Amino acid sequence: MVYRFIDNNKTQFGLRWLCRKFGISPNCYYNYLRKAKREYQERLLRIYELIKYIYYNNNRVVGYRTMRVFLQRYGVIAGLF
């Protein structure tokens, strides 16, 4: 929401001034514009959906270790997500 406000008002107030007032680095704003973290967020969402699928298909009794085994079987490398 802050990023959209900055987007709409950067010509009137200046980008750097708005970033300073909101406590955001200009780099964060430019990352927002490029959507640099979109792939990372999409990957986390896919992993989350996979965890839900595994959990509910195993009667909601899957523990940490078993979940890791299932995730490794589906190709998710533990420790990198």
N, C-alpha and C positions, 0 to 999 in steps of 0.2 A: 504494500500500500504506500509506503514511504517512497519507494522507487517510482511509482506512478506519479506521485505528487512532484517529485524532482523532475521527472520527464516533462510534465505539463508546465512547470514554472521556471525551468532553467534559463530560458532566454530573458526573463524579467529580473531574476535575482542573481543568476550566475550559478553554475554547477558547483564550483568549489565552495562557495559560501553556503549553499544549501547542504552540501555534504558535511561541512564542519558543524552546522547548526544541529543536524540530526545525529552526529557522531558516527558517520559512515565514511569509510575511505572511498575516494573516487574509484579505486580499483574494484571495490565491491559493486559499485554502480555499473561500471563497464562490464563486469562479469554478468550482472543481471541482464544487460542489454544483449550480450552474446549468448546468454543462457549456457554458460560454460559447464554448469553442474547438472545439466538436464540428463545426460547419459547416466551419471552416477545415481541420481534420484530414481530414474526408471529402473535401473538394476536393483536398487534396494526395494522398490515396489514389487518387482518380479520375485525376489527372494522372500519377501513378506507373504505374498500370495502362495508361494510354494510351501512355506512353513504352515500356513493355515490349512492348506490342502492335506499335508502330511498329518497334522495334528487331528483334524476332524475325521480322517479316514482310518485312524488308529484308535478310535474310541476315546480321544482326549487324555491318553495316559502316556504319551511319549515324553521321555525325559530328555535332558540335555545331550547325553552321550548318544542315545538312539537317534535323536534329531540330527546330530552331526553325521552319523552314518548314512541316514537317508539323504541328507543334503549332498554328501559326497557322491552318492549313487546317481544323483541328478546332475552332477557336474559342478556344484557350487563348492569352491575351495574354502574350507573352514579357516577362519582367521583373516581373510581378505575382504570380508564384508562387514 
